[in-house]
Amino acid sequence: MSTKLYWYWGLAQSAAAFFLLRGFDAPADWAGFALAHALAVGLSWLIALALLGSDSLLKGRVLTRAFSWFLIGVAAVPLIGPAVGLFIALFLRFGTLYPVRVESFQKVNPDVLMMMQKRMASRSIPVTEALLVRGLSRDEAMRMVGVIGEMPWEAAKSSILRYIIRLCPYQNVILMAVDLLRQKMDTILADIAMLDQGEPDAESCHRIASLYHEIDYLNLAEPLMKGFYQQKACDFAVRAYHLRRAEDSALVAVRYLLEADRVEAAKAIYEEIRRQGSYFFPKWITYEFEFSARLDDRNLFNDLFLLIQSGGGVFIPDKVQQAARAWQKLLTSAWL
């Protein structure tokens, strides 16, 4: 914006101040003051319009009819009004509003945002596919199911197939999706039946637990049966631990128990491993942090966080350290 507007504004303000301080002895003095003041008000509005209009955010949210009348009303006050109106426009355009907002967004932990993005990805992919299912023709839908069938099994794949079953208008496409889910489910159940014969040993129990967990992890079961398969995975994992009494078996059992929200049972196995002495800290640090969160054990969390801050947690995974720092920020902000 040209600096001439500022010069003209300064001259108009000086002329208005001159007429106001000298007094009004003749009608020409009144006319001169009114002209100078009107020119100062108009120039204040033009400068504010140029300043606020150069920013897309301010242009859409600040330059409204109500704000315009407010600014003109403030600037209409003799002598001091145009200066206040110009200050408001300069403050909105060059003030500290934007740096404060940027700083606030930078305080959000990027690891927390990444975790939220990963958690939402499993939902956004099936929803996106669901929105496209109804618009596909029969041939396109069949080709899509064929391509999905060749993909490796993941939780998102099962969710997409379930959306196809619910929303696709073509019966043969629905049957293809149902057949894919059933084949995978039957394969896992057949492996479980083959292993669960007689009295399975520790290896067989561990394998059965992983297969039941795979049903839950791949989202193959109906929602009503999900808890049943979680329970089965936990039972066989605990059984494998009791048969072997090894640290690796305990890690698997604790993981499955925590996923099934059986925190007390998982904590009991963890404490038993510590009492036995077969305890390797880097393998358990992740679960110790989770115990401190699930059981609201502030002392345990503070001890582990102090270990990270002191440099002793060199064997702690980076993701665990980042999550601990993020939770520490959350606890600090909650106390504040």
Secondary structure, DSSP 8 states (H G I E B T S, - for coil): --THHHHHHHHHHHHHHHHHHH---SHHHHHHHHHHHHHHHHHHHHHHHHHHHTSHHHHHHT-SHHHHHHHHHHHTSTTHHHHHHHHHHHHHHHSSHHHHHHHHHHTS-HHHHHHHHHHHHHHHHHHHHHHHHTT--HHHHHHHHHHHHHS---HHHHHHHHHHHHH---HHHHHHHHHHHHHHHHHHHHHHHHH-SSS--HHHHHHHHHHHHHHHHTT-S-HHHHHHHHHHHHHHHHHHHHHH--HHHHHHHHHHHHHTT-HHHHHHHHHHHHHHT---HHHHHHHHHHHHHHTT-HHHHHHHHHHHHTT--TTS-HHHHHHHHHHHHHHHHHH-
